[in-house]
Amino acid sequence: MDYKTAAKQIAGGKALPVYICYGAEHYFREEFISYLIAKTIEPEYRDFAVSKFDLAETPLAAVLEDAGTPPFLANRKIVIARNAIFLTGAKDSGKVEHKTDLLQQYIQSPYEDTVLVLIVDADKLDERKKLVKLLKEQQATVEFAVPNETEMVRWVERKAAELKFRFLPGAVDRLILNTGAKLQSLSVELEKLSLFAGPGGEVSLDQVESLVARDAEQNVFLLVEEAVNRRLDRAYAILQDLIKQKEEPIKILFLLARQFRIILQVKELSRQGHSPAQIAPLAGIHPYAAKLALEQARKYELKQLCDVIGQLAELDFQMKTGAIDKLFALEMFLLKMRG
């Protein structure tokens, strides 16, 4: 099931005895676990009614032994165990032995006063395994997938409403772009913007631009966006900011080349008939980044993109051999983008 369904069950007082939490979006996963604890264990009992284990260091048998013991004082207890790699197709190189047959036995007869949470740092479980099939039959698996563009925007707007401020047109998209669509970063920046706006306040695109810091990767992403749209004055300004931040020109060039390779890959996948939703996982990028790359790709022919990547490869060689001034090379590349 998805985490929203699981959260509704918990809100209705119907928490399941076992949850297997997996998927790429760790922020939602941690929110879910915090919500589970808040709804299941009273605050005064949380210090001793919540057990935490790392399966890279602790045998599964010890975790299940704890899960099978009565809670102390509290009505229920939660046992959380991270790194349940044995539920994936990955090879477990750890030295700890996990008797997974014990988990199979526990699932069939779980301790009624315990909620067992196993955390898997992987996008998928290995559904070929008998244990995983059993867990799915029991509705115990909870997926935390990366939100798509629409879900991301709604999440930001909902969080802003909870913080009692709102965004003006264009501001949400720029906030997501500046933070790289990373929920942890978005959460921090939303708190900061709420303090700036105050209760009932509004945040504009320009205010997001001035208040929300971008890392080098996001600056380069925005640089490409401005260059692709022939806004060379803005692109030059971003380049100068990167240099002032002491970013190495060769690193900037590397990030430029990577972004144009993404644009090329997205364009080719689109040409093959893949939908925007399918492109993101195939390209290994966030859905929001895939959406922007697709918009950028529409402004180029495949040959043009190949030519740009070729130019960047040549500039990389010239920079590393000292044949050209590094900053001058980047400025000349942007000038050629004018088309």
Secondary structure as GFF3:
##gff-version 3
##sequence-region A 1 339
A	DSSP	alpha_helix	3	11	.	.	.	ID=ss1
A	DSSP	beta_strand	18	22	.	.	.	ID=ss2
A	DSSP	alpha_helix	26	40	.	.	.	ID=ss3
A	DSSP	three_ten_helix	43	45	.	.	.	ID=ss4
A	DSSP	alpha_helix	46	49	.	.	.	ID=ss5
A	DSSP	beta_strand	50	54	.	.	.	ID=ss6
A	DSSP	alpha_helix	60	67	.	.	.	ID=ss7
A	DSSP	beta_strand	77	82	.	.	.	ID=ss8
A	DSSP	three_ten_helix	85	87	.	.	.	ID=ss9
A	DSSP	alpha_helix	100	108	.	.	.	ID=ss10
A	DSSP	beta_strand	114	120	.	.	.	ID=ss11
A	DSSP	alpha_helix	130	137	.	.	.	ID=ss12
A	DSSP	beta_strand	141	143	.	.	.	ID=ss13
A	DSSP	alpha_helix	149	162	.	.	.	ID=ss14
A	DSSP	beta_strand	165	167	.	.	.	ID=ss15
A	DSSP	alpha_helix	171	178	.	.	.	ID=ss16
A	DSSP	alpha_helix	183	197	.	.	.	ID=ss17
A	DSSP	beta_strand	201	203	.	.	.	ID=ss18
A	DSSP	alpha_helix	205	211	.	.	.	ID=ss19
A	DSSP	alpha_helix	216	228	.	.	.	ID=ss20
A	DSSP	alpha_helix	232	244	.	.	.	ID=ss21
A	DSSP	alpha_helix	249	271	.	.	.	ID=ss22
A	DSSP	alpha_helix	276	283	.	.	.	ID=ss23
A	DSSP	alpha_helix	287	297	.	.	.	ID=ss24
A	DSSP	alpha_helix	302	320	.	.	.	ID=ss25
A	DSSP	alpha_helix	326	336	.	.	.	ID=ss26
###
